[in-house]
Amino acid sequence: MKRESIKSIFFKGIMAGIMIGIGGIIYLMAENKVVGSFLFSFGLFTIIRYGFALYTGKVGYIPENKPYYILEVVVTFVGNACGTALTAGLVLLTRIGDKLHDSASAIMDTKLDDSIESRFILGIFCGLLMYLAVQNARTCRETGADTSLVFGTAIPVMIFILSGFNHSVADCFYYFAAYPTGEGALYLGIVVLGNAVGGMLVPIFKKFAFDKPEAK
């Protein structure tokens, strides 16, 4: 099978970043955070449906792919960051921009005040949930279970949001919407690594720790 070009992955990454940005907007604007977290999952659901490229959806599959795949994951994150920056920048020019900025600033102030180990650990748990969400979606698409696809995608997203876990791409959107200063870039780097560790937990355990099923 022909390998997908870096250009294609980059632009799919931008589209995924825009979708996560839209999810972030509705979450920030929603008065009810449970409802907002459910609607946020629109972003991941759309990414999966249209085959866009999301860092937290791809990074967990590094152990199952050749080294070149790491470059694809890096390019994906760059595209995601560009997509979230574009979305945040445009929405800040609108009548909802001030409210969006204030809500994003409150979130980022809390995240930037957090300790390094807390950022990393919260990133691990989010990475694990995102891997499970994407893997749930893959399984549901193979079996044609559309209802399960919706909830298999939405529930992990709601859990990571309501638990306060750190999602590197969503945090990129909050970062650009809030225009924070100081150690923002370091914060994102730590969360990126945490998401990677969490995303690869299940594949690594499956490869090295679980018993292989016997052939029937």
N, C-alpha and C positions, 0 to 999 in steps of 0.2 A: 504494500500500500504506500502511495506517495506521501512523503512527509509534508506537513502543513508548513507554509512559509512563515518566517518571523514577522513579516508585514501583516499577514492575515491574523496571527495571534495577537499582535499589538493592537490592531483595530478592534478585534473581538474583546480585548481587554478594556479598551476605551468604552465600548458599549456596556460591558458589565459594570464598569465604574459608574456610568450614568444611571444604570438601573439601581445600583446600591444607593446612589445619591438620591434618587426619587424615593426609595424606601426610607432613607434617612429623613427626608423632608416630611413625609407623612408622620413618622414617629415623633419628630420634634414639634410638629404642629398639633398633634392629637392631645386632647385633654386627658383621655383615658389611656394610660400607658399599656394596658393589656391589649386593648383594641389596636393601639399604635404598633405594638410588637407583632401582632398578627398581620397587619397590613404591610409592615416592613418586609415580610417574607415574600411579598409580590416580587421584590428584586431578585431573589434567588430563584424563585419559581420561573420567572421569565428567562433568566440566564440559562437555566437547564433546558427549558423548552426550545429556545432558539440557538443553543449551542455556543453562547458567548463564553469568554474565558475569564474565570475568577480565580485569583490567587489562592484563596482558602478552599476553593473547590478542586484545585489541581495539585497543591503542594503535598497532600497526603499520598499521592500516587508515585512519588519519587522512588520509593524502594522497589516498585514494580516495573520501572522503566529504565532505559539506557541513560548514560550520563548526559547526553544531549538534551534530555527532557528538562534538566535543571535550567538550561538557558531559556527554554520555553516558559518555565515558571517565573523566572526573573523578568522576562519581557512582559509577561502577563501582569505582574504587579506594577510595572512602570505604566502600562496601559490603563490599569485600574486607577492609579493615582491621577493620571491625566484626566480620566473621565470624571472622577469625583471633583477635581479642581474646576473643570469646566462647568459642571452642574452647580456647584456652590457659587462660583463667580457670577453666573448668569442670574441665579435666583436672588442673590444679594442686591441685584439692580432693580428688583421688583418691589411691590407694596408689601410683600410678606418678608422682605429681606431683614428688617430690623428685628422682628420676632424670631426669625430663624437664627440670626446672629446671637441674640441674647440666650436662646436655648442651647445653642451649640457651645457658647462660651462657658455656660454653667457646667456642662458635661466635661469639656476639656480642662477646665480649672481643677476639677476633681481628679481627672486622670493624670494630669501633669504633677499634681501634688503627691501622687502615690509613690510608694517605694519601688525600686527596680525589681526586686523579687516578686512583689505583688503583681506588677504589670506583666511579668513573664508568666507567672502561674495562671493568671486570669486569661492570658493569651493561649496557654496550653489547653485549658478546658474549652475555650471557644473553638480552637482548631479541631479538637476531637469531635465536637458537635457538628461542625461543618462537614467534616469527612463523613460522618454518619448520615447527614442530610443528603449529601450528594450520592452516597452509596444506596440509601433508601430509594432515591429517585431512579437510579440505574436499575435496581431490581424491579421497581414498579413499572417502569417503561417496558421491560422485558416481558412482564406478565400482563400488561395492559390494564393495570389497576389504577385508574385515574384518580379515584377518591383517595386511595392510599398515597398516591403521589403528592396530592395537595397537603395532606396532614403529615406525611413523612418528611416533607420539606419545611412546612410551617412550624411544627412543634419544636425541632431543634433550634430554629431561629428565635422563637419566642423564649425558649429556655435561656439562651445565651444573653439575650437583651435584658430580660427581667432579672437575671442573676447578676448582671453587671460585668459579664465577661468581656474581654477585649478582642474586637474584630478589627484587624489592621486596615481593611479597605473602608469599612464604615467609619473608623476613626480618622482616616484620611479625609473623608467628607466633613466630619465635625471639625477637624483641624482647619481645613480651608474655609469653612463657613464662619469659624470663630476668629480667624487670623491671630492665633496665639503667637507669643514670642518666647524666646529662651530655648528650653531643651525639647521642643516639640519633635524635632527630627530624631533625637535619641529615643524618645518615647516610642515613636513609630517603629524604629529599628528593633527595639526589644519585643514589641508585640508581634512583628513579622516573624521573629525567631520563635516566639512562643507558639504562634499559630502553626508553624512548620513542625515543631516537636509534637504538638497535640494531634495534628493531622496525620502524622506518620505512625502514631502509637499502634493503632489496630493493624495496619499492614505489616509492621515489624513483628508484632506478636504473632500474627498469622504465619509469618515466614519462619520464625526462629523458635517460638515457644509452644505453639499449638501442635497437637498430634495431627499428622496427615491422615485424612480419611482413607480407609481401605477401599481398594478397587473391588467392585461387585462383579 
